[in-house]
Amino acid sequence: MKVSEFAKLIGKEAYNFKEREIKGFSIDTRTIKEGEMFIAIKTDRDDGHRFIEDAKRKGACSYLLSYKRRSIDLDAFENLFFVGDTVQTIQKAAKNLVSKKVSDSVAITGSAGKTTTKELTYHIFKSYFKTRSTLGNFNNTLGLPLSILNTVDEKIDYFIAELGMSYKGEIKRLIDILNPNIRVWLNVYPAHIGNFGSIEEVRDAKAEILLNQDPDTVIVYNYDDILVKSKVDRAIGVKYSFGKADGADLKIKKCETGLNSSILVLEFEGKDIVLKSSLVGDFNCYNIAASVLTALLANVSIEKIKESVESFVPLENRGRFVIKDRILLYNDCYNSNPEALKRIISHFSSVEHKGRKVAIIGDMLELGGFSEEMHREIGKLLNKSDFDLIITWGKDARFINSEVEGKAKFHFEKNINVAEEINNIVKEGDLIIVKASRGMKGEVIIDEIIKKWGEK
């Protein structure tokens, strides 16, 4: 995208304009690359305007800044855009870019499984259509527009996005940017419940994915989740469901999931679809079903769907084995919430394994006043599981540890404390799962285990 093209997207002219090719859009001078636009963001913790000079030294070709922070030597910089709100401006730019270059789009939300479902859907679609997607977990009101601006460099058939939600009104703003033709709602769990008063309030915030639709909007939803279904039943649009219950448009007839892979039999319009996947756990069978149904509705062939599902590998930290040799190490430390953690524990408790089973668990964040109760519930579940050793870290994960009885257990204050001791605890033959919220940085522990026991 050229500087002049960006100017048209936001309806502003650049000060000290020099035509340049914008090679990308960045909000972080630690990772900015030569030829990118630097977008200065003001947050509660810092102000990106402090790093304008740093961005220039690293080769930024243009700058998006706030009127309120104009105290720089203007003539020393090329292509300065001054606006009232830099975040709102890139949202406007992304929305206008979508309207110009994106034919159709898919938006995916839910309390768990968004990134896996988005990545699998993208993996299927990109083999059939000219497709782009949100980058990693760029799923909020800053991440979505950055993903659009950084990836939509030509006219495309589909943009696949996941929509995150930490507060009421967030998904509404994301829908306004993307205006998706297909909307996928996976589930409702008590993730981020600390920002709300009840699970029903979480549901209502997620239900914003149903806003601003028209009678032709396609809604793909979890038939087995009563909280989801209760909202979708009252929405307008063309509705298709997935689930195990009779009445689902795409029925999960069989979900055999083991230690390393899963076999699914899905039924759609009277025909069975047999799939093999490296994703494990009953919960992932729902994620796969959502992606498959979405692809079928976009007229992707069953053969191409089968090939794509079988070849799909999850993102790093998103539920995959990173060591399969002297030990088995399952890395799911990108994020966590009570329901997702319960499902991971239940799955690995049910699979056969000759060695020890070790659960390494950090805090589940953003649970507010529900946190102690929900962490204690995990400890009670672990008591009923066949995990042999429980290792916890963090302020609230101690409640998990305190509930565990009759099993070997350790508790640490910080991830670095676990990392320092973990290789004195792990034994050959162990099956280890690591799960925690993003802010707990469980990858510090993962990396330390890998140093001794294998490579990524």
N, C-alpha and C positions, 0 to 999 in steps of 0.2 A: 504494500500500500504506500502510495506517495503522500507526502505532507499535504499537498493540495487536496487529495482525496479525503484525508482525515478531516481537513478543514470543512469540507462540504458535509461530512457526516454530523458535525457538531454545530454547523452554522456560524463559525468564527474564523477570522483571519489571523494568521500567525504574525507576531511582531518579529521584525528582522528576518523576513521570509527568505529561505533558500530552498529550492526544490531538492528534496532528498527522498530516497527510498527508505521507508520505515521497516526495518527488518524484524521488529517485534516490539512488544509493549511490556514494560517492567515497572514494578513499584519498589524494587529492592536493589540498591547499588552494590550489594555484595555479590549479586548474580547477574547484573545487567551486562549485556554484550554490546560491542561496538555496533553502531547503526540503529540502536533501539530508541524508542521514545521513553523518557523517564516521566512517570506519573507520581506526583508528590501527594501522599495521603496523610492527613492529620488524624491521629487516633488518640485515645486516652493515655497511651503509653509513650508516644513519640510523634514527631512531626517530620514527614518526609522532606519538607522544604529545607531542613538543615543539611541535606545531602546533595543539593543541586550541584555544587562545585565538584563533588565526588563523581556524580553522574557524568559531568562534562569531561573529567579526566579519563574516564573509562570509555569515552567515545559516543555518548548519547547524541542523537542527531536532532532531537526535538524534545520539548518539555511541556507538560500540562501542569499548570500551577494555579493557585488560588489568588484572586485579586487582593485578599487580605494580607498576603505575605509577599509583597512586591519589592522588598528591600534588597535588590540585587543590582549589579551593574548590567543593565539591559543590553547594552551594545557588545558585551562580551559573549553573548549567547545567540545562537541562531534558532529560529523557529520556536518562539515562546508563545504558548497559548495561555491566556489568563481567563479564568472562569470563576463563577461563584462557588461551585462545589465540584471538585474533581471526580468524586465517585459518581455522582449523578450524571456528569458529563460522559464518562466512559460507558455508563448504562445507556445513555441516549445514542452514543456512537454504535454500540453493539446492536441495539434495537434497529437502527436504520440500516446497518450492514446486513442483518438477518433479512429484512424486507427486500433488500436488493439482490442478495446472492443465495439465499437458502430456500429451496422449494418446499420442503417439508421438514418437520422436526418431531422428535420424541423426547418427552420429559418424564423422568422416573423419580418417584419419591417413596418414602417409607422410613420406618425407624431403624431398620437393619437391612442390609443386602443391596443398598443403592449402588455402591461402586461396583460390586461384582456383577450385578444385573446390567448396569450401564456398559461395563467393559465387555461382557459377553454379547450384548446386543450390538455394540459397535463392531465386535469381531465378526459377527454374522453379516451385518449390513455392509461392511467395507469390502467384502468379497463379491458383492452384488451391485452395490451403488457407489457413487462418489459421495463419501461420508466423512464427517468430522465429528469430534466429541469433546466434551469438557476434559480438561487435563487433570489426571489424578483425581483428587477429591475437591477440585475447584467448583464448589457447589453453592456458594453464597452470593450475595449481591455484589461482591467484588470479584470473586472467582469466575462466575459465569460470564460477565462481560469481557474479562481478560482472556478467557478461553476462546470466546468468539473472535475477538480481535486478533489473537495470536494464531488461529488455525484457519479461519475462513478467508483464504487468499484467492479464491475463484468461485464461480458458481457451482453449487453442490446440490445433490439430491436430498441428503438428510443431515441434520445435526442432532446428535444424541447427547442429552444432558441429564445429569442427576441434579435434583433440587434438594438442598439441605434446609434445615429449619431449626433455629434456636429461639425464635420469638414469633409472636403473632404478627402477621403481615409480611413476613419475609418471602414466603412462597408466592404470595400475590404479586410482589414486585418482580420476582423471577419470571412468573407467567407473563407479565406485561412486557418484559424484554423479549422473550422467545416466542410467545403465542403458539404453543405446540399443537400440531394436528393430532398427535397420538399422546395420550397421558396415561402413565402406568403407576398404579398405587399398590405397593407391595404389602404393607402391614402397618399396624400401630402398636408400639410398645412404649413403656415408660422411659424412653430416652429423652434427655433434656427436661424431665418432669420437674426438676428444681426451678425451672423458669416458668412453670405453670402451676395451677392448683390441683389438677386432677388429670387422669388419663383421657377423660372426655375433652378437656381443653387441648391436650396434645392432638387428639383426633381432629378437632375443629381447625386447628392451625394447619395440619396436614391436608385437610379438605380444601384448602385454598387452591389446590391443583385443579379443582373442578370449576374454578371461577372463569368468567369471560369466554366460556366455550359456546359453540353454536350447535345446532342439531346434527351437523356432520362430523363434529369432533369425536374421535374414537377414544373410548375409555377402557383400559385394560386393568382389571382389578382382581384382588384375592377374594374368591368366593367363600373361603373358609374363615375369614377374619370378619367377625360380626360388626366390629367398629368401622371397618372400611365399607362393608356391604350396606350398612344402615345409611351411610351418606350417599353412596353411589346410587342406591335405589331411588333417591329423590332428585338426582341430577338429570339434566338433558344430555343427549349425545347418543352415539352408537356404542353400546356396551358389550364387552366380551370379558368373560371371567375365566380364571384358572383355579384349580383346587382339587382336593380329593373327594369332596362331597358330590353326591348325585345332583345334577343341575348345572355344574360348571361346564362352560363351553369347551374348554380344554381340560380334560380330566386326567389327573395323575393316578393312573391305574396301578402302577407299581413303582416303588422306589427302594431298591436294594442298595444300601450304601455301606461300604466297609472302611478299611483303614486307608486305602490309597485311591479308591475310585467308586463310582456309582453307576448302576444300571437303572434306566428309567423306561417305563412304557407309558406313553401319553396317548390319549384318544382325542381326536378332533374330527368332527363331522363324520363319525362312524368308522374312521380308519385309525389303526394303531401306528404310533411312531416310536421305534425303539432307539434309545440313545445311550451312549457310553460317555462318561465325563470324569475328569480328574478331580472335580469338586466333590467334597464329601459332606455328609450330614443331611438329614431330612430337610432342614431349612434351605439348603442349597437346591434341593429338588424343586422348591417353590420358585427360587430365583431363575433356575433354568426354564421352568414352565413359563414364567413371565416373558423371558426373552424369546422363547420359541413362539409363543402366541403372537407377540408383537411382530416377529419376522413373518409369520404366516399371513398376518393381516396386511403386510406390505408386499405380499406375493413373492416372497423368497421361496425357492424350491425346497422341498423336503430333503433332497440329496445334499444341497448346499448347507442347510441347517445342520444335518447330521455331521458333515465334515467339520464344520466350524465348532460345534459343541465339543467334539472329540479332541480337536487340536487346541482348544482354549487353555491358557495357563493364567491363573490369577496374578494380580499385581503383587509386588513385594509388600509384606506385612499384612496382606489381605486374606489370609487363610490358605497357606500352602506349606508343604514340607520343604525345609531348606537343607536338611540333612537326612539321608536315608541310608546310613551305613552302620557304623558301630552303635549309634543311637538314632532315634527318630525324633526330629525337632520340628514341631509345627508352629509356624509363626503367624499369629493372628493378633498382633499387638498394635494395629493401627487405631482401633477404637473399641469401645465396649459399652454395653448397657445390660441391665439385668436379664432380659429375655434372651439376648444373643449369647451371653455367657452361660446361661442355663442350658441352652441348646448345644453349645460346644462341649460342656461337661457331660451331658447325657449321651451325646454321640460317642465320644471317646471312652466313656465308661462301658458302652455296649459292645465295642469291638474287641476281638480277641487279640491278646498280646502276651507273650511269654515272660517278658521282663517287667520291671516296675513301671507304673504310670505316675507321672509327676506333673502336677498342675502348678504353674507359676503365675500368680494373679496380682495385678495392681489395682489401684482405685478405679471405680467407675465414677466419673465426674458428672457434674451438673444434675445431681439428684436432690439437691437442697435438703429440706427437712425430712425427706424420705430416705436419705442415704444410709443411716445406720440400720434401719429395718431391712432395706434391700440388700445390703452387704451381709447381714446376718442370715438372710434367706439362702444366700449362696453357700455359706458355711454349713447350713443344715442339709442342703442338697449334696455337698461333698461327703458328708457323713454317710449318706445312703449309696454313694458311688463306689466304684472299685479302684479309685485312685489311691495309691499307696503313700504318697508324700505330697504335702501341700506347702508351698512357699508363697508368702504374701509380702507385699511392700506397699507402704503409703499410710496416710492418716486414717482412712476409712476401711482399708482392707484388713486392718487389725481386727475389725468386728467379724470378718470371715474367719480369721485365724482363731479367735476366741470361741467360736461355735464348734470348731473341729475337735472331735474326741476319738480316741482310739486309733489315731493315725500319726505317723511321723510328721512333724510340722516345724516350720521356721517362720519368723516374721522379721522384716527389716524396715527401716525407716525410709530409705531411698533406693532408687534403682542401682546406683553405684555401689551401695552396700551389698546388694544381691550379686552384682557382677563380680565383686571381689572374692566372694565365697563360693559362687555357683559351681566352679569346676572342682572344688573339694567335695561337693555333694553329689554331682551327677556320676552315674556309673554306666559302664558299657551295657547295652541292652535296654536302656531306659527309653520309654516313650514320653516325650516332654511337650506340653502345650504352654505357650506364653500368650497371655491376653490381658489387656489393660486399655484404659482410655488414652487418647493421643497425647495428652499433656503429661502422662506418666513416663513416656519415652522408653518403652519396653525394648526397643531395638538395641539399647545399651547392653542389656542382658543377652539378647540374641547374639550380638557381635562377639561377646566374650566367650560364649559357648562354642561358636564357630571357630574361634582362634585355636581351640584345643581339639575339637571333634570333627571338623570338616570345613568345607568351603561352601559358599552360597551357590 
